[in-house]
Amino acid sequence: MLRAGIVGLPNVGKSTLFNALVENAKAQAANFPFCTIEPNVGVVAVPDPRLDVLAKLSQSAQIIPARMEFVDIAGLVKGASQGEGLGNQFLSHIREVDAIVHVVRCFEDPDIVHVAGRVDPLGDIEVIHLELALADLAQVEKRLDRARKQARTQPEAQVECAALEKVQVALADGRPARQVNLTEEENLAIKPLGLLTRKPMIYATNVAESDLATGNAWVTQVKDLAAQEQARVVVISAQVEAELIELAPADRAEFLESLGVTEGGLPSLIRATYDLLGLRTYFTSGPKETRAWTILAGMVAPQAAGVIHTDFERGFIRAETVAYADLVATGSLTAAKEKGLVRSEGKEYLVQEGDVMLFRFNV
C-alpha cells in the first residue's frame, strides 16, 4: 500500500487536512503547538471514476479501489532533530513512508497562531528541510562508523560505506540526500535507513478558501522553489476540505464548482503522489469484483501479476489485455474481443496505465 507522511510546522493545518482526507479519522486539531502527539494513521480509497464504469460493464458484485495510507505526525519546530518541541521521536514514524507531504501555510489568519509570529512559507520550508537533514545526518554518521568497521572484513559493506560517505557530504553541505547520485547497488545498501531527505517531496500549500482557485503570492514562491527541487505542488484549503466532508456526496461537486475548482484536495494530492513516484493503475474486472491495482511504471506483465499474488508472477503464462478506453467504447469484453482489441501479452509486455487485465498462470 502506498504510504505518505504529512509534515509541517505546528498550526499549518496538517491535522485539519488529515481529518478531511481520511474523513473518519479523529486527529486532534487545535490552535496551539503540539496538539498532535501520537502519529495519526488513516487509510483512504484512491478515487477513480473508471472503477464504477468497469463495474457496470462487468456487472461486478463488488468494487475494490486502490488504497493509500496517510501518517500525520506532530508539528516540527526548529531544533526538533536535537529534541526541541516534542523532539525527533516523531521523525521515526515517517521513515517507512514512500513520499512526504509537506503542508505549508499560505494563508493569513490572526486567530491562528504561527510559531514564528509571521506567515513565511519559504522560511517555514527551510526550517523543516534543516530538521529533516540534521536527523538524517545524525543517522548516517552513526551508521557510517559501524559500516567502516564491517568493511574491513565484509566486502559488501564497502558499497554501503561509499554510499553513506556521498550522502554525508551532501547533508553537511545543506543538500538533501535525494540529490545524491547513487548506483542501484548503493541505493539498495542504504534503503533500510529510510532517509527522510531522500524521499520524494510534495508541497501542499494550504490557502484560504478565496485563494483556492487562483493561489496567491505565497503559493507562487513555493512553486518556484519546487521547480528547482523537482518536487510537486498541490494547492489545497484544509478549511474547504473540512467543509466538504460535512456535505452529502452529491452536493460536493456543486460546492467545489462555486469556488472555481473541479476537485477536492484528496484526488489532487493522490494524483501528484502517483506522478511523483511514477505509479500506474491497472484493473481486473469480472462478475465477482472490479479492482484497481497500483504498480510502478515500467513493470512488465509478470511483475504486475505479482502485485496480486506471488504465484501469479511465478507461474505467469500470458495476460489477456484490453485498454480501458477500448473496453468502454465497445461496451463489453466480448465486443472488444470481436473487434480484435483484446490482446494476448507475454512476459515482456510493459503494462500501460488503465489496462484491464486477466492473467493466465500455472504453478
Secondary structure, 3 states (H helix, E strand, C coil): CEEEEEECCCCCCHHHHHHHHHCCCCCCCCCCCCCCCCCEEEEEECCCCHHHHHHHHHCCCCEECCEEEEEECCCCCCCHHHCCCCCHHHHHHHCCCCEEEEEEECCCCCCCCCCCCCCCHHHHHHHHHHHHHHHHHHHHHHHHHHHHHHHCCCHHHHHHHHHHHHHHHHHHCCCCHHHCCCCHHHHHHHHHHCCHHHCCEEEEEECCHHHCCCCCHHHHHHHHHHHHHCCEEEEECHHHHHHHCCCCHHHHHHHHHHCCCCCCHHHHHHHHHHHHHCEEEEEEECCCCEEEEEEECCCEHHHHHHHHCHHHHHCEEEEEEEEHHHHHHHCCHHHHHHCCCCEEECCCCECCCCEEEEEEECC
